[in-house]
Amino acid sequence: MATFLYSIGRFAFRRRRLVALVWVALLALAGVGAATASTATSNSFSIPGTEAQRAFDLLEERYPGQSADGASARVVFKAPEGEKITAPENAAEVSGIVKELQDGSDQIASVADPFDEKAPAVSRDGTTAYISVTYDVSSFELTDETRDSLENAGNEAREGGMTVEIGGDALMVMPETGITEVIGVVVAGIVLVITFGSLVAAGLPLITALIGVGIGVSTITALASVMDLGSTTATLAMMIGLAVGIDYALFIVSRYRAELAEGREREEAAGRAVGTAGSAVVFAGLTVVIALAGLAVVNIPILTKMGLAAAGTVVLAVLVAITLIPAFLGFAGERIVSRKDRKARKAAAEQAAATGEVLVGDAPRDNGGTRWSRFVQRRPVMVLLAGVIGLGVIAIPATSLEMGLPDDGAQPTSSSPRKAYDLLSDGFGPGFNGPLVGVVDLKDSDDQDAVLKRITGEIQKNEHVVAVTPPVPNEAGDTAMFTVIPKDRPNSTETETLVHDIRDFGDTLKSDDGAEVYVTGATAMNIDFSEKMNDALLPYLALVVGLAFLLLMVVFRSILVPLKAALGFLLSVVAALGAVVAVFQWGWLGGLFGVEQPGPIMSVMPILMVGVVFGLAMDYEVFLVTRMREAYVHGESPAQAITTGFRHGARVVTAAAVIMIAVFAGFIGSGEQMIKMIGFGLAIAVFFDAFVVRMAIVPAVLALLGKRAWWLPRWLDRALPDFDVEGDKLRKKLDAEAAEGGTGKEERETVSV
C-alpha cells in the first residue's frame, strides 16, 4: 500500500498540471450536471416492515386519487378577548378567508370551512376555530404565489383584533445553513494558518476540500430527481465531506512539511507523505465509509441513501487527498513552509556550507505534544481514571434517553407554527395536534357493520382517547378509515401506549372476525420510526465496530490497540448522548443553547451520531497511532514511540478537531430544533473523543500496556494481509535503491526550501 501510494504521490507531483486539469474538469462536469438536472420535488419517507407503513400503503391502494404526499396547512383563529369565534362578525371574517384561500391557488385540493355542520372545527368554548387546507402537491412543489396566498390569509382579521396563526407543512422550507458553513470555513482557515504559519499551507486543505465537496454535492444534486434523494442528503454529504476533506489534506500537508524538515527534496517528500500519511488516510476513509454505508442496516430508504451519498463524498475526499494534494504541493513550491522556517533553514544551510558540515534536517524538538505525552506517561493511571470516570458521569443521563421526532411543538415559541400548535392544544386538547389514523381492512370480514361499531366502541372506552370519528368506507366497501384524537400530546408515553392498545385490540379482532385494524398517521409513524431506530442501534453498532476492528487490526498489527480504539469511541459517544439528553430532554443549560422546549431526542440522533463520530474518531486514531506504530517498527521503545506520535500528530489532530467542533457548533444557532440538536451532539462528541479519549485515554492505555500493545499472535500475523501502512517496506526499498545508486540524487540530505 505505502509503495503504491508513494508512486501515486510522485506521479501527481510531477504531472501536477494534468492531475489538476482532470479534477477541475470533473468539478465542471458535475456542476453542469447539477445546473441542468431537474429539481427534486419530494422527500419520500417510508419505514418498511412497520404497521404504520402497511396502513399507509393500504390507504394508497384502496383510496385511489387521494394524494397522501400533498402538503397541508391549518389556519388557526382565536377570537379577541371576551368574544366568540362564532359571533356573526367573526364567523363572516373566517368564512371570507375560506373563500380567499379557495380562489388563491390552483394547487389547492380542498379547503374545509370550520363552520361546516358535517365536520365542524370549532372549540367547545367557541373561542378557537381552524381552516384545514390540503394541496395536490408536496410542500417542496408549492409555488411562491401559493405560499404568499397562505401567509397573507387572515391579515385583515389580525387588524380587527383576531389572533391568526398558520401551522402544517405547507410553509415548511429547508433551514438556511449557509452562514454557519461559511463560519466553519473561516474558523478552519484561522486554525490552519495558526497550525502551519503559512497562508499557502493553510489554503491547500480548504481549496481541495471544497473541490471534493463541490463534486460530491453537485453529483448528488444532479441525481436527486432520478434517485429520489432528499435535500437533507446533500446537507449531510456536505457536512461530512467538508470535515474529512480538511482532515485528510491536513494530515498529508503536515507529513510533507515533516519530510522536508528531514532533508528530503520536494518530489521525494511528496511521495513519502502520500505513501505514509496517505496510507493512514485511505484506511481512515474506509472506516468512515463502513460507518456511513452501514446505515443500510436500519432498512429505512432515506437513511440508506443519505449514508451511501455521504460515503461517496468521503471516497472523493480520499482520492483528492492522495492525488490533488501532491499536485498542489508541486505548485506551492517553497511557500508551503512559513517564511520564518525558510529563513532559519537558509541560515542553517549557509552555516553548514561555511563550516563544511552536512545538513541532515531539523533535529526533533519538544513541543506541546511531547510535553503532554510525557506527563501522561508519568501518571497513566491517574489520567486514565480521570478520563473514564469523567465521561462516565456525563454519560449517566443517557440511561433516561427517550426518542421521538420533533413536531411544531418543538419550534421556537416566536414562530407562527408553534403559536398555531399551542392555540390548537389550548382549544381542542393536547392530543389534537397528533391525531391517529385508523384503517380497517374488511375484505375477510363476515359482518362489516358490526365490526365497525365494535371498533369505535372499544377504542372510545380507552382512557387515553378523547374522541373517535365514525369510520368512512371506500367506494368498494372493503376498507374503512377513522380518526382517533388522543387525550395527551403526540410525543407522550400515554399516546404511545394508546397506539399499542389499538394494535393489540386489532389482533384480537382479526382472530375473532378476520378484519384487520391498522394505525398510521404522523404520530404513529413517529412511534414506529423511533422503535425501529432503537431496535437497529445495537446491530448497527456491532456491524460498524466489528468491521472497523478488523480493519484496524490490519492497520496496527495488534489486537489490543483496535480494541482500545473501539471501547474509547463507545465511551465518547455514550457521554455525548448523555450531554444531549441533559440539554435537550431535561433542559439543563437549555437557555444557553437556545432550547425553548425540552422533549424527546430525535429518533435518528443516536445512529447518526454513531455513524458520523465513529468515522471522525477513527480518523484521529489512525493518524495519531499510525505514527506511533511507525516509530515503534523503526526501532523506538514503546514510550519513545508514544512521544514521537504526539510530537508529529498532536498539533495536527488538535487542529482537525477544533475545525470540526467549529463547523458542527455553528449549527447550534439554527432556529430548527433538529439542526440545533445535531450540531450540539456532533460538536460535543468530537470534543470528548479527540481531547479526552485520543489525547488522554489512548496514551495512558498504551503507556500501561507497553510492548503488549503491539502484540499479535504469529498465526494471525501471517493470516492478515500486510498493507505496510507504516511504510517500513517502502523505507527499506528506498534505502536499497539509494545504496545501489538508483535514486541517490533524490535522497540528498541537503535541501533548500
ZICORNOR-V528491 format. One record per residue. N is the residue number from 1. RES is the residue in one small letter. SS is DSSP state (hx for helix, st for strand, lp for the rest). PHI is phi in whole degrees, -180 to 180 (* if undefined). D_LAST is the distance of its C-alpha to the last C-alpha in whole Angstrom. Layout:
<<N/RES/SS/PHI/D_LAST> <N/RES/SS/PHI/D_LAST>>
//
This chain:
<<1/m/lp/*/28> <2/a/hx/-62/25> <3/t/hx/-66/25> <4/f/hx/-64/26> <5/l/hx/-68/24> <6/y/hx/-58/21> <7/s/hx/-65/22> <8/i/hx/-63/23> <9/g/hx/-61/19> <10/r/hx/-68/18> <11/f/hx/-62/20> <12/a/hx/-64/20> <13/f/hx/-66/16> <14/r/hx/-70/17> <15/r/lp/-102/20> <16/r/hx/-63/19> <17/r/hx/-66/21> <18/l/hx/-64/24> <19/v/hx/-62/23> <20/a/hx/-63/23> <21/l/hx/-63/26> <22/v/hx/-62/28> <23/w/hx/-68/27> <24/v/hx/-64/28> <25/a/hx/-64/31> <26/l/hx/-63/32> <27/l/hx/-63/32> <28/a/hx/-65/34> <29/l/hx/-63/37> <30/a/hx/-65/37> <31/g/hx/-64/37> <32/v/hx/-64/40> <33/g/hx/-61/42> <34/a/hx/-68/42> <35/a/hx/-70/43> <36/t/hx/-97/46> <37/a/lp/-75/47> <38/s/lp/-71/50> <39/t/lp/-73/50> <40/a/lp/-68/51> <41/t/lp/-103/54> <42/s/lp/-149/55> <43/n/lp/-121/53> <44/s/lp/-65/56> <45/f/lp/-134/56> <46/s/lp/-141/58> <47/i/lp/-127/59> <48/p/lp/-55/60> <49/g/lp/88/63> <50/t/lp/-104/64> <51/e/hx/-66/67> <52/a/hx/-60/66> <53/q/hx/-71/64> <54/r/hx/-62/67> <55/a/hx/-65/70> <56/f/hx/-62/67> <57/d/hx/-66/67> <58/l/hx/-65/71> <59/l/hx/-62/71> <60/e/hx/-65/69> <61/e/hx/-77/72> <62/r/hx/-93/75> <63/y/lp/-120/75> <64/p/lp/-63/73> <65/g/lp/92/72> <66/q/lp/-96/71> <67/s/lp/-74/67> <68/a/lp/-85/66> <69/d/lp/-97/62> <70/g/lp/-69/64> <71/a/lp/-71/63> <72/s/st/-143/65> <73/a/st/-151/66> <74/r/st/-127/68> <75/v/st/-99/69> <76/v/st/-102/71> <77/f/st/-119/73> <78/k/st/-129/75> <79/a/lp/-67/78> <80/p/lp/-58/78> <81/e/lp/-51/79> <82/g/lp/85/83> <83/e/lp/-115/83> <84/k/lp/-109/83> <85/i/lp/-70/81> <86/t/lp/-85/84> <87/a/lp/-58/86> <88/p/hx/-51/87> <89/e/hx/-66/84> <90/n/hx/-69/81> <91/a/hx/-62/82> <92/a/hx/-65/83> <93/e/hx/-64/79> <94/v/hx/-66/78> <95/s/hx/-63/80> <96/g/hx/-65/78> <97/i/hx/-69/75> <98/v/hx/-57/76> <99/k/hx/-64/77> <100/e/hx/-61/74> <101/l/hx/-66/71> <102/q/hx/-61/74> <103/d/hx/-93/73> <104/g/hx/-83/70> <105/s/lp/-161/68> <106/d/lp/-86/69> <107/q/lp/-90/66> <108/i/st/-79/69> <109/a/st/-89/71> <110/s/st/-160/73> <111/v/st/-133/74> <112/a/st/-94/76> <113/d/lp/-74/78> <114/p/lp/-65/79> <115/f/lp/-98/82> <116/d/lp/-66/83> <117/e/lp/-65/86> <118/k/lp/-74/85> <119/a/lp/-143/81> <120/p/lp/-66/81> <121/a/lp/-131/78> <122/v/st/-125/80> <123/s/lp/-67/79> <124/r/lp/-62/82> <125/d/lp/-82/83> <126/g/lp/75/82> <127/t/lp/-99/79> <128/t/st/-129/77> <129/a/st/-148/76> <130/y/st/-145/74> <131/i/st/-102/73> <132/s/st/-93/72> <133/v/st/-122/70> <134/t/st/-121/68> <135/y/st/-123/66> <136/d/lp/-80/66> <137/v/lp/-126/62> <138/s/lp/-73/60> <139/s/hx/-63/58> <140/f/hx/-78/55> <141/e/hx/-102/57> <142/l/lp/-67/59> <143/t/lp/-78/59> <144/d/hx/-63/58> <145/e/hx/-64/62> <146/t/hx/-66/63> <147/r/hx/-63/61> <148/d/hx/-62/62> <149/s/hx/-61/66> <150/l/hx/-71/65> <151/e/hx/-64/63> <152/n/lp/-84/66> <153/a/lp/-62/69> <154/g/lp/89/71> <155/n/hx/-60/69> <156/e/hx/-67/73> <157/a/hx/-65/74> <158/r/hx/-63/71> <159/e/hx/-63/73> <160/g/lp/-84/76> <161/g/lp/109/75> <162/m/lp/-78/74> <163/t/st/-92/71> <164/v/st/-130/69> <165/e/st/-133/66> <166/i/st/-123/65> <167/g/st/-123/63> <168/g/st/101/63> <169/d/lp/-97/60> <170/a/lp/-63/61> <171/l/lp/-97/58> <172/m/lp/-70/56> <173/v/lp/-133/52> <174/m/lp/-66/49> <175/p/lp/-61/47> <176/e/lp/-76/45> <177/t/lp/-122/41> <178/g/hx/-57/39> <179/i/hx/-65/38> <180/t/hx/-68/37> <181/e/hx/-65/35> <182/v/hx/-62/33> <183/i/hx/-59/33> <184/g/hx/-61/32> <185/v/hx/-67/29> <186/v/hx/-63/28> <187/v/hx/-62/28> <188/a/hx/-59/26> <189/g/hx/-62/24> <190/i/hx/-63/24> <191/v/hx/-63/24> <192/l/hx/-66/20> <193/v/hx/-63/19> <194/i/hx/-64/20> <195/t/hx/-67/19> <196/f/hx/-95/15> <197/g/lp/69/15> <198/s/lp/-143/14> <199/l/hx/-65/16> <200/v/hx/-66/14> <201/a/hx/-63/14> <202/a/hx/-72/17> <203/g/hx/-74/19> <204/l/hx/-57/18> <205/p/hx/-59/20> <206/l/hx/-67/23> <207/i/hx/-64/23> <208/t/hx/-68/23> <209/a/hx/-64/26> <210/l/hx/-67/28> <211/i/hx/-65/27> <212/g/hx/-62/29> <213/v/hx/-65/31> <214/g/hx/-60/32> <215/i/hx/-65/33> <216/g/hx/-63/35> <217/v/hx/-68/37> <218/s/hx/-64/38> <219/t/hx/-65/39> <220/i/hx/-61/41> <221/t/hx/-63/43> <222/a/hx/-65/43> <223/l/hx/-98/45> <224/a/hx/-58/47> <225/s/hx/-70/50> <226/v/hx/-68/51> <227/m/hx/-102/50> <228/d/lp/55/51> <229/l/lp/-93/48> <230/g/lp/-71/48> <231/s/hx/-65/46> <232/t/hx/-69/45> <233/t/hx/-62/44> <234/a/hx/-66/41> <235/t/hx/-64/41> <236/l/hx/-65/40> <237/a/hx/-62/38> <238/m/hx/-65/36> <239/m/hx/-62/36> <240/i/hx/-71/34> <241/g/hx/-62/32> <242/l/hx/-66/30> <243/a/hx/-64/30> <244/v/hx/-73/29> <245/g/hx/-61/27> <246/i/hx/-67/25> <247/d/hx/-58/25> <248/y/hx/-65/24> <249/a/hx/-64/21> <250/l/hx/-60/20> <251/f/hx/-62/20> <252/i/hx/-73/18> <253/v/hx/-62/15> <254/s/hx/-62/15> <255/r/hx/-68/15> <256/y/hx/-61/12> <257/r/hx/-65/10> <258/a/hx/-66/12> <259/e/hx/-66/12> <260/l/hx/-61/8> <261/a/hx/-64/9> <262/e/lp/-86/12> <263/g/lp/102/9> <264/r/lp/-78/10> <265/e/lp/-73/9> <266/r/hx/-64/8> <267/e/hx/-65/12> <268/e/hx/-64/13> <269/a/hx/-63/12> <270/a/hx/-64/13> <271/g/hx/-62/17> <272/r/hx/-68/17> <273/a/hx/-63/16> <274/v/hx/-71/19> <275/g/hx/-68/21> <276/t/hx/-100/21> <277/a/hx/-62/21> <278/g/hx/-63/22> <279/s/hx/-63/25> <280/a/hx/-63/26> <281/v/hx/-64/26> <282/v/hx/-61/28> <283/f/hx/-74/31> <284/a/hx/-63/30> <285/g/hx/-62/31> <286/l/hx/-63/34> <287/t/hx/-65/36> <288/v/hx/-67/35> <289/v/hx/-62/37> <290/i/hx/-59/40> <291/a/hx/-64/41> <292/l/hx/-77/41> <293/a/hx/-66/43> <294/g/hx/-65/45> <295/l/hx/-61/46> <296/a/hx/-63/49> <297/v/hx/-60/51> <298/v/hx/-67/52> <299/n/lp/63/54> <300/i/lp/-120/54> <301/p/hx/-50/52> <302/i/hx/-65/50> <303/l/hx/-70/48> <304/t/hx/-61/48> <305/k/hx/-65/47> <306/m/hx/-62/44> <307/g/hx/-65/43> <308/l/hx/-68/42> <309/a/hx/-65/41> <310/a/hx/-66/38> <311/a/hx/-63/38> <312/g/hx/-62/37> <313/t/hx/-67/34> <314/v/hx/-67/33> <315/v/hx/-59/32> <316/l/hx/-60/31> <317/a/hx/-62/28> <318/v/hx/-66/27> <319/l/hx/-63/27> <320/v/hx/-62/25> <321/a/hx/-63/23> <322/i/hx/-91/22> <323/t/hx/-122/22> <324/l/hx/-73/21> <325/i/hx/-61/18> <326/p/hx/-62/16> <327/a/hx/-64/17> <328/f/hx/-67/16> <329/l/hx/-63/13> <330/g/hx/-65/12> <331/f/hx/-70/14> <332/a/hx/-69/11> <333/g/hx/63/8> <334/e/hx/-71/5> <335/r/hx/-71/8> <336/i/hx/-68/9> <337/v/lp/-103/8> <338/s/lp/-62/10> <339/r/hx/-59/10> <340/k/hx/-62/12> <341/d/hx/-68/9> <342/r/hx/-62/6> <343/k/hx/-64/9> <344/a/hx/-64/10> <345/r/hx/-72/8> <346/k/hx/-64/8> <347/a/hx/-64/11> <348/a/hx/-65/12> <349/a/hx/-65/10> <350/e/hx/-64/13> <351/q/hx/-67/15> <352/a/hx/-63/15> <353/a/hx/-66/15> <354/a/hx/-71/18> <355/t/hx/-97/20> <356/g/lp/83/19> <357/e/lp/-78/18> <358/v/lp/-97/16> <359/l/lp/-86/13> <360/v/lp/-113/13> <361/g/lp/103/11> <362/d/lp/-71/13> <363/a/lp/-73/16> <364/p/lp/-58/18> <365/r/lp/-117/19> <366/d/lp/-68/22> <367/n/lp/-144/22> <368/g/hx/-59/25> <369/g/hx/-66/25> <370/t/hx/-68/26> <371/r/hx/-64/28> <372/w/hx/-67/30> <373/s/hx/-63/30> <374/r/hx/-68/32> <375/f/hx/-62/34> <376/v/hx/-64/36> <377/q/hx/-69/36> <378/r/hx/-76/38> <379/r/lp/-131/40> <380/p/hx/-65/40> <381/v/hx/-66/44> <382/m/hx/-62/44> <383/v/hx/-64/41> <384/l/hx/-63/42> <385/l/hx/-64/45> <386/a/hx/-61/44> <387/g/hx/-67/42> <388/v/hx/-68/45> <389/i/hx/-66/48> <390/g/hx/-60/46> <391/l/hx/-67/45> <392/g/hx/-64/49> <393/v/hx/-65/50> <394/i/hx/-65/48> <395/a/hx/-78/49> <396/i/hx/-54/53> <397/p/hx/-59/54> <398/a/hx/-63/53> <399/t/hx/-69/56> <400/s/hx/-105/58> <401/l/lp/-60/56> <402/e/lp/-120/58> <403/m/st/-109/56> <404/g/st/-169/58> <405/l/lp/-117/56> <406/p/lp/-70/56> <407/d/lp/-124/59> <408/d/hx/-62/60> <409/g/hx/-68/61> <410/a/hx/-97/57> <411/q/lp/-73/56> <412/p/lp/-58/56> <413/t/lp/-64/59> <414/s/lp/-85/59> <415/s/lp/-83/58> <416/s/hx/-64/61> <417/p/hx/-58/61> <418/r/hx/-69/61> <419/k/hx/-65/64> <420/a/hx/-64/66> <421/y/hx/-58/65> <422/d/hx/-68/67> <423/l/hx/-63/70> <424/l/hx/-67/71> <425/s/hx/-64/70> <426/d/hx/-70/73> <427/g/hx/-84/75> <428/f/hx/-121/75> <429/g/lp/109/74> <430/p/hx/-59/71> <431/g/hx/-77/71> <432/f/hx/-67/72> <433/n/hx/-79/68> <434/g/hx/-136/68> <435/p/lp/-65/71> <436/l/st/-101/71> <437/v/st/-104/72> <438/g/st/-98/74> <439/v/st/-127/75> <440/v/st/-114/78> <441/d/st/-91/78> <442/l/lp/-99/82> <443/k/lp/-57/82> <444/d/lp/-104/84> <445/s/lp/-87/86> <446/d/lp/-88/90> <447/d/lp/-134/91> <448/q/hx/-66/88> <449/d/hx/-62/90> <450/a/hx/-65/90> <451/v/hx/-63/87> <452/l/hx/-65/85> <453/k/hx/-65/88> <454/r/hx/-64/87> <455/i/hx/-62/83> <456/t/hx/-64/84> <457/g/hx/-66/86> <458/e/hx/-67/84> <459/i/hx/-67/81> <460/q/hx/-64/83> <461/k/lp/-74/84> <462/n/lp/-65/80> <463/e/lp/-67/80> <464/h/lp/-97/76> <465/v/st/-111/78> <466/v/st/-93/79> <467/a/st/-155/80> <468/v/st/-131/80> <469/t/lp/-80/81> <470/p/lp/-60/83> <471/p/lp/-62/82> <472/v/st/-112/82> <473/p/st/-73/82> <474/n/lp/-83/81> <475/e/lp/-63/83> <476/a/lp/-76/83> <477/g/lp/77/84> <478/d/lp/-102/82> <479/t/st/-147/80> <480/a/st/-134/80> <481/m/st/-130/77> <482/f/st/-142/78> <483/t/st/-122/76> <484/v/st/-116/76> <485/i/st/-99/75> <486/p/st/-70/74> <487/k/lp/-81/75> <488/d/lp/-110/71> <489/r/lp/-63/68> <490/p/lp/-58/66> <491/n/lp/-89/63> <492/s/lp/-81/66> <493/t/hx/-68/67> <494/e/hx/-65/70> <495/t/hx/-68/69> <496/e/hx/-63/68> <497/t/hx/-62/71> <498/l/hx/-60/73> <499/v/hx/-59/71> <500/h/hx/-69/71> <501/d/hx/-63/75> <502/i/hx/-65/76> <503/r/hx/-69/74> <504/d/hx/-64/76> <505/f/hx/-63/79> <506/g/hx/-62/78> <507/d/hx/-64/78> <508/t/hx/-64/82> <509/l/hx/-63/83> <510/k/hx/-64/81> <511/s/hx/-70/83> <512/d/hx/-82/86> <513/d/hx/-125/86> <514/g/lp/100/83> <515/a/lp/-76/82> <516/e/st/-118/78> <517/v/st/-115/77> <518/y/st/-120/73> <519/v/st/-123/71> <520/t/st/-139/68> <521/g/lp/100/67> <522/a/hx/-59/64> <523/t/hx/-66/65> <524/a/hx/-66/66> <525/m/hx/-60/62> <526/n/hx/-62/60> <527/i/hx/-64/62> <528/d/hx/-65/62> <529/f/hx/-63/58> <530/s/hx/-63/58> <531/e/hx/-66/60> <532/k/hx/-67/58> <533/m/hx/-62/54> <534/n/hx/-64/56> <535/d/hx/-69/57> <536/a/hx/-86/54> <537/l/hx/-62/52> <538/l/hx/-66/52> <539/p/hx/-59/52> <540/y/hx/-66/49> <541/l/hx/-60/47> <542/a/hx/-63/49> <543/l/hx/-66/47> <544/v/hx/-66/44> <545/v/hx/-67/43> <546/g/hx/-64/45> <547/l/hx/-65/43> <548/a/hx/-65/39> <549/f/hx/-60/41> <550/l/hx/-63/41> <551/l/hx/-64/38> <552/l/hx/-69/36> <553/m/hx/-66/38> <554/v/hx/-69/36> <555/v/hx/-67/33> <556/f/hx/-95/33> <557/r/lp/51/36> <558/s/lp/-156/38> <559/i/lp/-99/41> <560/l/hx/-73/41> <561/v/hx/-65/37> <562/p/hx/-63/38> <563/l/hx/-64/42> <564/k/hx/-62/40> <565/a/hx/-64/38> <566/a/hx/-68/41> <567/l/hx/-66/43> <568/g/hx/-63/41> <569/f/hx/-62/40> <570/l/hx/-59/44> <571/l/hx/-63/44> <572/s/hx/-69/42> <573/v/hx/-70/43> <574/v/hx/-65/47> <575/a/hx/-64/46> <576/a/hx/-64/44> <577/l/hx/-63/48> <578/g/hx/-61/49> <579/a/hx/-66/48> <580/v/hx/-63/48> <581/v/hx/-63/52> <582/a/hx/-61/52> <583/v/hx/-84/51> <584/f/hx/-94/52> <585/q/hx/-100/55> <586/w/lp/-89/57> <587/g/lp/88/55> <588/w/lp/-65/54> <589/l/lp/56/51> <590/g/lp/-60/52> <591/g/lp/-63/52> <592/l/lp/-65/49> <593/f/lp/-104/47> <594/g/lp/74/50> <595/v/lp/-88/52> <596/e/lp/-88/56> <597/q/lp/-139/58> <598/p/lp/-60/57> <599/g/lp/-173/58> <600/p/lp/-59/57> <601/i/st/-80/53> <602/m/st/-52/52> <603/s/lp/-57/53> <604/v/lp/-81/50> <605/m/hx/-60/48> <606/p/hx/-60/48> <607/i/hx/-69/47> <608/l/hx/-63/45> <609/m/hx/-64/43> <610/v/hx/-60/43> <611/g/hx/-63/41> <612/v/hx/-72/39> <613/v/hx/-70/38> <614/f/hx/-60/38> <615/g/hx/-61/35> <616/l/hx/-67/33> <617/a/hx/-62/34> <618/m/hx/-70/33> <619/d/hx/-56/30> <620/y/hx/-65/29> <621/e/hx/-63/31> <622/v/hx/-63/29> <623/f/hx/-68/26> <624/l/hx/-71/27> <625/v/hx/-80/29> <626/t/hx/-61/27> <627/r/hx/-67/24> <628/m/hx/-67/27> <629/r/hx/-61/29> <630/e/hx/-61/26> <631/a/hx/-65/26> <632/y/hx/-66/29> <633/v/hx/-64/29> <634/h/lp/-87/27> <635/g/lp/111/29> <636/e/lp/-79/29> <637/s/lp/-71/32> <638/p/hx/-55/33> <639/a/hx/-67/32> <640/q/hx/-63/29> <641/a/hx/-64/28> <642/i/hx/-62/29> <643/t/hx/-64/27> <644/t/hx/-62/24> <645/g/hx/-60/25> <646/f/hx/-75/25> <647/r/hx/-60/22> <648/h/hx/-94/20> <649/g/hx/-108/22> <650/a/hx/-61/25> <651/r/hx/-63/22> <652/v/hx/-70/22> <653/v/hx/-64/25> <654/t/hx/-61/26> <655/a/hx/-62/24> <656/a/hx/-62/26> <657/a/hx/-66/29> <658/v/hx/-61/29> <659/i/hx/-62/28> <660/m/hx/-66/31> <661/i/hx/-62/34> <662/a/hx/-65/33> <663/v/hx/-63/34> <664/f/hx/-71/37> <665/a/hx/-65/38> <666/g/hx/-60/38> <667/f/hx/-79/41> <668/i/hx/-65/43> <669/g/hx/-76/44> <670/s/lp/-66/46> <671/g/lp/-76/49> <672/e/lp/-84/50> <673/q/hx/-59/51> <674/m/hx/-64/49> <675/i/hx/-66/46> <676/k/hx/-59/46> <677/m/hx/-66/47> <678/i/hx/-62/44> <679/g/hx/-60/41> <680/f/hx/-64/43> <681/g/hx/-61/43> <682/l/hx/-69/40> <683/a/hx/-64/38> <684/i/hx/-70/40> <685/a/hx/-68/40> <686/v/hx/-64/36> <687/f/hx/-60/36> <688/f/hx/-61/38> <689/d/hx/-71/36> <690/a/hx/-72/33> <691/f/hx/-95/34> <692/v/hx/-98/37> <693/v/hx/-76/37> <694/r/hx/-71/33> <695/m/hx/-89/32> <696/a/hx/-122/35> <697/i/hx/-67/38> <698/v/hx/-60/35> <699/p/hx/-65/34> <700/a/hx/-65/38> <701/v/hx/-65/39> <702/l/hx/-64/36> <703/a/hx/-65/37> <704/l/hx/-70/41> <705/l/hx/-79/41> <706/g/hx/62/38> <707/k/hx/-65/38> <708/r/hx/-63/41> <709/a/hx/-61/38> <710/w/hx/-103/37> <711/w/lp/-78/40> <712/l/lp/-147/41> <713/p/lp/-54/45> <714/r/hx/-60/44> <715/w/hx/-64/46> <716/l/hx/-74/44> <717/d/hx/-62/41> <718/r/hx/-71/42> <719/a/hx/-76/44> <720/l/lp/-79/41> <721/p/lp/-67/38> <722/d/lp/-106/35> <723/f/lp/-94/32> <724/d/lp/53/29> <725/v/lp/-64/28> <726/e/lp/-80/26> <727/g/lp/78/24> <728/d/hx/-67/26> <729/k/hx/-65/28> <730/l/hx/-62/24> <731/r/hx/-63/23> <732/k/hx/-64/26> <733/k/hx/-63/26> <734/l/hx/-68/22> <735/d/hx/-64/23> <736/a/hx/-66/26> <737/e/hx/-65/24> <738/a/hx/-65/22> <739/a/hx/-66/25> <740/e/hx/-81/27> <741/g/lp/87/24> <742/g/lp/-70/24> <743/t/lp/-131/20> <744/g/hx/-57/19> <745/k/hx/-66/16> <746/e/hx/-90/15> <747/e/hx/-109/15> <748/r/lp/-57/13> <749/e/lp/-86/13> <750/t/lp/-100/10> <751/v/lp/-140/6> <752/s/lp/-119/4> <753/v/lp/-119/0>>
//
